[in-house]
Amino acid sequence: MPLQRVTLVDRTSGLGSALAGLADLDVVGVDVERSDWERYYRAAALIQVGGDGRVALVDPLAVDDLAPLQDFLAARTTVLHACENDLEPLASRGIRPPRVEDTALAAAVLGLPTGLETLLADLLGVELVGDKSAMQRADWEARPLTPEMRSYAAGDVADLPALWGELEARLQATGRHDWYREELAAVLALPPVEARREWTRTRGAGRLNRNARARLRALWEAREQLGRATDTAPGRIAGDKVLLDLAATPPTALGELGRRGLRRQAVRRFGADLLAALDEESLGDAEVAERAPGNGRRPSDEDRALVDRLRALRAERARALGIDAGVLCPSRTLMTAVLADPATPDELRRALGLRGWQWEQIGALFCQALGLDDPRPAPGNGEGGRDDG
């Protein structure tokens, strides 16, 4: 539906009347725009609320009391797109919607494209306006907001309730509503993104030797502590490539850091702490970094071959279901599960970290590949597939 009304709320006194203009909506779309790429913690710079072509753009930098917005959402269903990107920034402003739906998760379970722009165009015939790449680079804390920024921000929520309605109908028709509920519950139970960061996910860590990996962990943990203490994004302290280089070839003096990739300001603020992370005591604490996934052994050629087999089975089953293979089972868990040497189906499922619907679709196939006794038959190609008719 074309935008009918966009209201900018940049005064506390205007919030109530703006929300009153949306009071007839039982389901509302919500989105946030952020401008925190330099900071460790995420916060909303603009909160968009709306549906049925009507949108309120709430400026949390100017509105002192957002309690009316919290009360408004508490009485409604809130639809977000990729909610894990928005819930923490909203919470930073005191907004915690109690009933949430996620159009990106629903689309993933249905095997549809998960991009909002594509979903709106394909399912509702709605074309978003504005230069998306430019808006993603925009400074959303700058004031005043340009007309282009207002239009772009409003478009992200104006049709979210209608999109959710279409996706929910498809979930019911395909028998995948329970799948979606499991996925949503898992996302809502996740800890804050800051608590989910792991040094082992640093790209290139696996190529380092034992001592270098211990140094990488010490540097990574020091960077996290500095980021939390100063509200500085880790990449603004030292990028991952810089950490890998410092771990592989440790610096001997503060003056080296600038030549190794640290910005001048980062050297002044954080250089001494990064060097201190490489002392013997810190490295001793990081020795546990060398424990491999599972039971602690290193992958063998047989392990890698088995992972390839599991990956092929996953891909085949995902194609039959019409969903992305990563939605059925994340790639990163396959080697972990193999190295855990599971002796029973339950141990395998725990090692994979699969939810109920995922295990129903892939568990028996994986058990067969690992020679585990699973009494359930492997699903056929038609079981759990989409009904597009």
N, C-alpha and C positions, 0 to 999 in steps of 0.2 A: 504494500500500500504506500502511495506517495506520502512524504512527510507533510503533515497538516499543521503541526504547531511545534516549535522548538523554543523552550523557555530556559534562559540562562539564570541560574540562581546564584548570585554572588553577594547576597546579603542574608543574614540569618532571618530577618523578618519576612523574606520572600519564600522561604522553603515550604511553609504550610500551604500557602495558596497554590504553589506549583504542584504539590502532591495532590491537592484537592482536585486538580484538573485531570488526575489519573485515577481517581478513587473508584471508578466503575470497573477497573481492570482487576480481575481475580488472579491473573497471571501476568507478570511484568518481566521485561528484559532488563538486565543490568550488565554494565561493562565498566571497566576503568581504563583510564589512560595514565601512564606512569612516565616519570622523567627522572629515574633513579639509577641510571646506568653507572654512575660514579660511586654509588653508595652500596653498602653491604645489605642493608635491610630495605625491603620493598614497601612503597607507600603509594596510595592513589593520589594523583594530581588532579583528576577530574573523575566524577562519578556520573554515569549516564543511566537514567531510569526511564522506561517507557514501554509503549506498545500501541498497536492500532494507529500508527502514524503520528503519535504524540510522544514527545520526549522532554524530560527535564534534565538539563545539564547542571549538576550540582558542583559548585566549586568548593572543595574541602579546605582550600587555602584561605578562603574568605568567610565561610560560614562557620561560626564558632560552635554551634550546637547542632549536631546531626542526629540527636535523639528522635526527632519526628520521622526521619528517614528510616531509622531502625524499627520504630513502631509501625510504620507503613509496610515495610517488608515482612514484619512478623505476622501480619494478617493475610499474606499472599504467598503464592508460589513464585519463586525467583528463578528465572531462566538465565543461565550464563553459557558462554561458549568457551570451552576449555577452562573449567572453573578453577583448577589448581593454580592458574595464572592470576586469578582475580581475588580469591578468597582472603589470602594474606594481606594484600594491599587494602582491601576493604576493612579487614579486622584492625589494621593499623590506624584506621579512622573511627574505630568503634562500631563498625557495621558488621553484623553476623547474621545473615539470612538463615532462618531455621529450616526452611523447606526449599531445597535447591534441585534444579534439573540442569542437565548439561547436554547441549546439542552436539558438541564434538564427540563426546563419548557415545551417544546414541548412534551417530553416523558411523563411527568406527565399528560398532557391533553389527550394524547392518551391512557393512562392506561398502559404504558410500564414501566419497571424498570428504575429508574432515575440514577443509578450509571453509570459512564462513561465506566468503564471496561466492564460491562455487555452489555451495548448498543453497543459498538464497536464489541464485540464478536458476539452478536445475530444478528445485522443488517448488519454488514460489514465483519464478519469473521476475524476481526483483534484482535490479542492477544497482550495485553500490556506486556512488560517485566519488570522485577525488582520487588523488595520486597516493595509493596506499604506501608505497615505499617512502615518499616524502613525508607522509603523516607519521610513519613509524620512526622517522628521524627527528621529528619536530620536538621542540622544547615545550612540553605540556605544562610546565610551571610558569612559562612566560605569560604575562598579561599585558594587554587584553588578548583574548583568543581571537584569531582571525575568522572571518566568515567561512573560509575553507575548513578550518579546524572544527568549527561548530557543526558544519554539515556532515563532515566525516564522522565525528563522534556520535552524532544522532543516528546516523545510518546503521551503526553497529548494533543498536538495540530496538529500533522502531519495529522490526518484523521478527524479533526473536520469539515472542510468544506464539505467533503463527507458525514459525518454523518448528518449534517444539511440538505443536499440535499435529503437524504432518508426520514428524518422526515418531511420535508416540503411537500414532495409528499404525505405522509400519512395524514397529516393534511388536505390537499386539498381533498383527496379521501374520507375522513370520514366526511367532512363538519365541521371540528373543527378548521379551520384556524382562524376564528373570535374569538373563545374562547381563542386560544393562544395569539392573539394580545391583548386582554383585560388583560390577565395575565401578559404579558410582559410590557405593559404600566403601570400596577400597580406596578410592581417591580422597573421599572425605575424611578417612581415617589417617591419611598420611601426616607425618609431622611437618613442621615448617620446612621450606626448601633449604634453609641454612643447615638444618639438622640432617638433611639427606645427602649432603656432599660427602664424597669419599675420595681419599687420595689415590686409591687404586684405579679410579676411573680416569686418571690423568693420561691422556693419549701419549703413548711412547714409554710408559713406565715399564712395560713388559720387556723392553729391549735392554734395560739396565741390568748390571750385575748386582750381586747381593749387597755389597757396600753402598753402591750408588742408590739402590732402592731405599736403603735405610736413610741415606741423606735426603732423598726426595721426600720421604714421609716427614722427616723433621722440618724441612723447609715448608712443606705444605701446611703442617699443623701450626707453624709459627705464623704463616700468612693468614690462616683462618683467625687466629687469636688477635692479630693486628687488625684484621678487617672488622671483627666484632667490636673491638675496643674503640676504634676510630670511625666506625660506620663508613668504611671505604671498601669499594668493590675489590675482590681479590685480584682481578686483572689490572687494576690501577696500582696495586702494590708491586706485583711481578707476574707477568704472564706465565702460562704453563710451559711454554717453550724455554723461557728464561730459567724456570725452576729445574727443568730437565738438564739444561746445560750446566747450571751450578752444581747439580747433584752428580753429574758425570765427571766434571772437572772442578773440584771445589776451589773457590777463590781464597787467596791468602791475605788480601788486604781490602779495605773498604773502597779504595780508589778503583779497584777492578770492576766494581759492580756497574758503573756507568758504561764501561766498554763492553760489558756482557749483556746489555739490553735494558737495564733499569733506567727509568726516566730520572733526570737530575733531582727533581723534587722527591721522588720515591727513595732515592739513595739517602738524601738528607733525613727524611722522616723515618724510614724503615730499615735502612741498610745495616745498621749496627745490630738490630734484632735478628735479621736474617743470618748474619755472620755468627751470632751467638747460638743460633739453632744448630750449627754444625760442630759445636764443641763435643767432646767425648761423652759428656753426661747425656746430652740430648740424643746423640746417636745410639747410646746404650738403650734408651727408652724406646727407640724406633726399631730395635732388632726384631720385634714381633712382626714387622712389615714383611719379613721373608716367609711367613707361613702361607703356604699356597691354599687355595680354596679346598673345601672338602676335608679330607683326612690329612692334608699336609703334604702329599706327594706331588711331584711335578708331572705334567701330562706326558704320556707316552704316545708313540705312533698309534698304538691300538686305541688309546683314549680319543685321539683326534679323529680316527676313522669312525669310531662310534658316534662322536658328536656330529660328524658329517651325515651319518645314517639318520640320526634323530632330526637333523635339519631337513633332510629330504622328506622324511615322513611328515614333519610339520608342514612343509610347503605343499605337499600333496593334499593333506587334509584341509588346509586353509583354502586352497583353490576350490575344493569341493563345497566349502561353506561360503565362498565368495567374500572372504575377509582377508585382511593383511595378516601375514604369518606372525608378525610381532604382536598382534592383538591376541592371537591364539596362544602363543608362548614366547616370551622375550628371549632373544638370542643369548643374552648375557648369562642366563641361568643354565644353559645346556652343559657347558664344561663343568660348572660347579656341581651339577647333579651327577655327572659321570665320575668325577673325582671323589665324590662322597661314598662311592661303592655301596649304593643302597641294596639292602637284602630283601626288602619287601616293597610292595606297591605303595604303602603308606610312607615309607622312608623316601621313596622316589618323589612322591608328590610334595613332601615337605621340602626336599632339596630343590625342586623346581619352583616352589612357591606358587603353585597354580591354584586358582579359584575353582569352585565347584563346576561351573559350566565348562571351563577349559579342560579340566581333568576328564569330564564326561566325553569330550570330543577327541582327546589325544592320549589319555592315560593308558588305555589298553594297547594301543600301537607302540607306545614307548616301552611298556612292560615287556611286550614280545621282543623288542629289539635288545633289551637288557637281560632276557632270559628269566624274567620274574613271573611268578605264577599269579595271574590276574584272572579271576573266574568270569569276568564280564567279556562278552564278545567285542571285537573292535567294531566301531561304527561303520556303516556302509556309506557310500558317497551321498546317498540321499538324506541321511539322518541329520537333522538340524540345519539343513540348507535353507536358503531363502526361497520364499514363494513370491515370485515377482508377477504372478498372474493376477 
